[in-house]
Structures are given as structure tokens and as C-alpha cells.
């Protein structure tokens, strides 16, 4: 099963970490959106082997606010809301 842990810490300043697990060989896309829906950051990880991984977001260049971190494999989407406090 595709699993994503909650971002930790949340609220955060300026780094948050998300652990996730892949049940099968996958292409993963990670996108970070601001509250207006604009994509601020995107990573594509191609052909990841099954297992557990960590995604770290350093938001030092962004202002305080609510952001959304979206993970996608195939047609499965999971989104987490995070709060950056400076």
C-alpha cells in the first residue's frame, strides 16, 4: 500500500520532513503549492524501487503561510497541508 506519514514538524520553520512508502516500482511526483494553487516546487522521481523514503522540504525562501505538498503515483494522489511559521 502507498503510504505517506504526516509532515513533521507541522507547523514548521523552515524545514519539514515527510516519510513515505512505495509498495511497488513507481514513478513519483511531488509538488508543492501555495494557497493560491501555484506550483512552487516540483520533483519527479523516476523508477523508485519498493521501500521507504524521506522527502525534506526546506522552505527558507518562502514566507509564512499555508502550503500543500502533493504526492502522486499513477492515479493515486495524496495531499498534506503544512503551515510555515517564521
C-alpha positions as CSV (number, residue, x, y, z in Angstrom):
1,X,0.0,0.0,0.0
2,X,1.2,3.5,-0.9
3,X,1.6,5.3,2.5
4,X,2.6,8.8,3.5
5,X,3.2,9.9,7.0
6,X,2.1,13.3,8.2
7,X,4.6,16.1,7.8
8,X,6.8,16.6,10.8
9,X,7.1,19.1,12.3
10,X,3.9,20.9,11.3
11,X,3.8,23.9,11.9
12,X,7.4,24.2,10.8
13,X,10.3,26.7,10.4
14,X,11.9,26.3,7.9
15,X,12.2,22.5,7.3
16,X,9.6,19.8,7.3
17,X,10.0,16.1,6.6
18,X,7.6,13.5,5.2
19,X,8.3,9.8,5.1
20,X,6.5,7.7,2.5
21,X,6.4,4.1,1.4
22,X,6.0,2.6,-2.1
23,X,4.6,-0.9,-2.5
24,X,5.9,-1.5,-6.0
25,X,8.3,0.0,-8.5
26,X,6.9,3.5,-9.1
27,X,7.3,6.9,-10.7
28,X,6.7,9.5,-8.1
29,X,5.8,13.2,-8.5
30,X,6.0,15.6,-5.6
31,X,4.5,19.1,-6.0
32,X,4.3,22.0,-3.5
33,X,1.5,24.5,-4.0
34,X,0.9,27.8,-2.3
35,X,-2.6,28.8,-1.0
36,X,-3.5,30.3,-4.5
37,X,-2.8,26.9,-6.2
38,X,0.5,28.0,-7.8
39,X,3.2,25.3,-8.1
40,X,6.3,26.4,-6.2
41,X,8.3,23.3,-6.4
42,X,8.1,20.0,-8.3
43,X,10.2,16.9,-8.2
44,X,9.9,13.8,-10.4
45,X,11.5,10.6,-9.1
46,X,11.5,8.0,-11.8
47,X,11.6,4.3,-11.2
48,X,11.9,4.1,-7.5
49,X,12.1,0.7,-6.0
50,X,9.6,-0.5,-3.4
51,X,10.6,0.7,0.1
52,X,10.5,3.7,2.4
53,X,11.8,7.1,1.5
54,X,12.0,10.6,3.1
55,X,11.2,13.9,1.4
56,X,12.6,17.0,3.1
57,X,11.3,20.5,2.2
58,X,13.4,23.5,3.1
59,X,11.1,26.5,2.9
60,X,13.6,29.1,4.0
61,X,13.0,31.2,0.9
62,X,9.2,31.3,1.3
63,X,7.0,33.5,3.6
64,X,4.9,32.3,6.4
65,X,1.6,30.7,5.3
66,X,-0.2,27.6,4.3
67,X,1.2,25.3,1.7
68,X,0.1,22.0,0.2
69,X,2.5,19.1,-0.5
70,X,1.1,16.6,-3.1
71,X,2.4,13.1,-3.8
72,X,1.3,11.2,-6.9
73,X,2.0,7.7,-8.2
74,X,-0.1,6.5,-11.1
75,X,-3.7,7.7,-10.4
76,X,-3.2,7.9,-6.6
77,X,-2.9,11.4,-5.2
78,X,-2.3,12.4,-1.5
79,X,-2.0,15.9,-0.3
80,X,-0.9,17.3,3.0
81,X,-1.4,20.8,4.3
82,X,1.5,22.4,6.1
83,X,1.9,25.7,8.0
84,X,5.2,27.6,7.7
85,X,5.7,30.0,10.6
86,X,8.6,32.4,10.7
